[in-house]
Amino acid sequence: MKVAIARYGAGNVRSVELALRRLGADVTDDLAGADLAILPGVGSARSAMEGLGASVGVLRERHAAGRPILGICLGLQLALDESEEDGGVEGLGIVPGRAVRLHGERVPRIGWAQVEPSGEAYWFAHSYEVKTDATVATSEGHSAIVEHGSFTGVQFHPEKSGAAGARFLEQCLSRG
C-alpha cells in the first residue's frame, strides 16, 4: 500500500514513517495518488497550516472524493474548521468542530491513557482538545478518535504507542 505523509516543516514525520515501513507500507510523497494520506502531529496550528501550502487543496480534494486520510494529534486538530491556538487559526474544514485549549490539572496532557470503548492504552501529548460531534471514542473525557467521511483522526500518537499503536495503524492500512 502506498502511504503519503503530509510534510509541513515540523511534525513527527520520521517516527510515523518508520512505524509505517515496519508494517510494510510503501511511503511516498504523492499525497494525491497515495492509497492513504497521513497528516502527522506535533507543532503549532498556524505554522502547520502555513507549511502545508498547496497540500491544503490536495487534502480537501481527497476528503471530498472519499479517499482516506488519517490525522494524528495536531493532524486531527488541523482537519477541523478552526483552532483557538495561536490566537485563532482556520483549519482544513473537512471535519466540523474546533480545537480548544485544555483546562485542568495536567496541561499539557502527556502520558499513557486508555481509550474507550476499546480499552486500549495509547500515548498522548497535547495541550488542545477536539470539540466535534464526529467523536467516536474518548479518553479521560476528551475526544480520542474522530471519524467523518473518509477522515479518521486520533488525538494520541499511534507511532509511539507500542503494540496497540501498531495494531491501530495496521487497521488504517487495511482500510486504505
C-alpha positions as CSV (number, residue, x, y, z in Angstrom):
1,M,0.0,0.0,0.0
2,K,1.2,3.5,-0.9
3,V,1.0,6.0,2.0
4,A,1.9,9.7,1.8
5,I,2.7,11.8,4.8
6,A,1.9,15.5,4.5
7,R,5.0,17.5,5.2
8,Y,4.7,21.0,6.7
9,G,8.2,21.6,8.1
10,A,7.5,20.1,11.6
11,G,5.7,17.2,13.0
12,N,6.6,13.6,13.8
13,V,7.2,12.6,10.2
14,R,10.2,10.4,10.8
15,S,8.6,8.3,13.6
16,V,5.4,7.9,11.6
17,E,7.4,6.9,8.5
18,L,9.3,4.3,10.5
19,A,6.2,2.8,12.0
20,L,4.5,2.6,8.6
21,R,7.6,0.9,7.0
22,R,7.7,-1.7,9.8
23,L,4.1,-2.6,8.8
24,G,5.2,-3.0,5.1
25,A,3.8,0.3,3.8
26,D,5.4,2.0,0.8
27,V,5.9,5.6,1.8
28,T,5.6,8.2,-1.0
29,D,5.4,12.0,-1.3
30,D,2.4,11.7,-3.6
31,L,-0.5,13.0,-1.4
32,A,-3.0,13.0,-4.3
33,G,-2.2,9.5,-5.6
34,A,-1.4,7.5,-2.4
35,D,-3.9,4.9,-1.1
36,L,-3.8,6.7,2.3
37,A,-2.7,10.2,3.2
38,I,-1.4,11.0,6.8
39,L,-1.5,14.4,8.4
40,P,1.0,14.0,11.2
41,G,1.1,15.7,14.6
42,V,3.4,17.9,16.7
43,G,3.9,21.6,16.2
44,S,1.6,24.7,16.3
45,A,-1.6,25.1,14.3
46,R,-0.6,28.3,12.5
47,S,2.8,27.2,11.3
48,A,1.5,23.8,10.3
49,M,-1.3,25.3,8.2
50,E,1.2,27.8,6.6
51,G,3.7,24.9,6.0
52,L,1.0,22.8,4.3
53,G,0.8,25.3,1.4
54,A,-0.6,23.6,-1.7
55,S,-1.3,20.4,0.2
56,V,-4.3,22.1,1.8
57,G,-6.2,21.8,-1.5
58,V,-5.0,18.3,-2.1
59,L,-6.2,17.2,1.3
60,R,-9.6,18.9,0.8
61,E,-9.9,17.2,-2.6
62,R,-9.0,13.8,-1.2
63,H,-11.7,14.1,1.5
64,A,-14.3,15.4,-0.9
65,A,-13.6,12.4,-3.2
66,G,-13.9,9.9,-0.3
67,R,-10.2,9.0,-0.2
68,P,-8.8,8.0,3.2
69,I,-6.9,10.5,5.4
70,L,-5.5,9.8,8.9
71,G,-4.8,12.8,11.1
72,I,-2.5,12.2,14.1
73,C,-2.7,14.6,17.1
74,L,-2.2,18.1,15.6
75,G,-3.1,16.5,12.3
76,L,-6.6,15.8,13.7
77,Q,-6.9,19.3,15.0
78,L,-5.9,20.8,11.6
79,A,-8.7,18.9,10.0
80,L,-11.3,20.9,12.0
81,D,-12.9,24.1,11.0
82,E,-10.7,26.1,13.4
83,S,-8.4,26.1,16.3
84,E,-8.1,28.7,19.0
85,E,-4.4,28.0,19.2
86,D,-2.1,30.9,18.1
87,G,-4.9,33.4,18.5
88,G,-7.2,31.5,16.1
89,V,-6.4,29.6,13.0
90,E,-8.6,28.4,10.2
91,G,-8.3,24.7,9.7
92,L,-8.9,22.4,6.7
93,G,-12.6,22.4,7.3
94,I,-13.0,18.7,6.5
95,V,-14.4,17.8,10.0
96,P,-16.9,20.1,11.7
97,G,-15.6,21.4,15.0
98,R,-12.8,23.2,16.7
99,A,-9.7,22.7,18.8
100,V,-9.8,24.4,22.2
101,R,-7.2,24.8,25.0
102,L,-7.2,22.0,27.6
103,H,-8.2,23.1,31.1
104,G,-7.4,21.1,34.2
105,E,-4.6,19.8,36.4
106,R,-2.5,18.4,33.6
107,V,-1.7,20.7,30.7
108,P,-0.1,19.5,28.6
109,R,-1.7,16.1,28.9
110,I,1.2,13.8,28.4
111,G,1.3,10.0,29.0
112,W,-0.4,6.7,28.5
113,A,-4.2,6.7,28.8
114,Q,-7.0,4.3,27.9
115,V,-9.3,4.9,25.0
116,E,-13.0,3.9,25.5
117,P,-14.8,1.9,24.4
118,S,-11.8,-0.2,23.2
119,G,-9.9,-0.2,26.5
120,E,-6.6,0.1,24.6
121,A,-3.9,2.4,26.1
122,Y,-2.1,4.9,23.8
123,W,0.5,7.7,24.2
124,F,-1.0,11.2,24.4
125,A,0.8,14.5,24.3
126,H,-1.4,17.6,23.7
127,S,-2.4,21.0,25.1
128,Y,-5.5,21.4,22.9
129,E,-8.6,19.1,22.6
130,V,-11.1,18.5,19.9
131,K,-14.7,19.5,20.2
132,T,-16.8,17.8,17.5
133,D,-19.9,15.7,17.1
134,A,-17.7,13.3,15.0
135,T,-16.1,11.8,18.1
136,V,-16.4,8.0,18.2
137,A,-14.0,7.3,21.2
138,T,-12.8,9.2,24.2
139,S,-10.0,9.1,26.8
140,E,-10.5,10.6,30.2
141,G,-13.5,12.6,28.9
142,H,-11.6,14.0,25.9
143,S,-12.1,13.2,22.3
144,A,-9.6,10.5,21.3
145,I,-10.9,9.2,17.9
146,V,-12.9,11.2,15.3
147,E,-14.4,9.8,12.1
148,H,-16.0,12.0,9.4
149,G,-16.4,10.6,5.9
150,S,-13.1,9.3,4.7
151,F,-11.2,11.1,7.5
152,T,-10.1,9.3,10.7
153,G,-8.3,11.4,13.3
154,V,-6.7,10.4,16.6
155,Q,-5.5,12.6,19.5
156,F,-3.0,10.0,20.5
157,H,0.3,9.1,18.8
158,P,-0.1,5.5,17.4
159,E,3.5,5.6,16.2
160,K,4.7,6.0,19.8
161,S,2.1,3.6,21.3
162,G,3.8,0.2,21.0
163,A,1.8,-2.8,20.1
164,A,-1.6,-1.1,20.4
165,G,-0.5,1.7,18.1
166,A,0.9,-0.8,15.6
167,R,-2.5,-2.6,15.6
168,F,-4.3,0.7,15.1
169,L,-2.0,1.7,12.1
170,E,-2.5,-1.8,10.6
171,Q,-6.2,-1.3,10.7
172,C,-5.9,2.0,9.0
173,L,-3.7,0.4,6.3
174,S,-6.2,-2.4,5.7
175,R,-9.0,0.2,5.1
176,G,-6.9,2.4,2.9
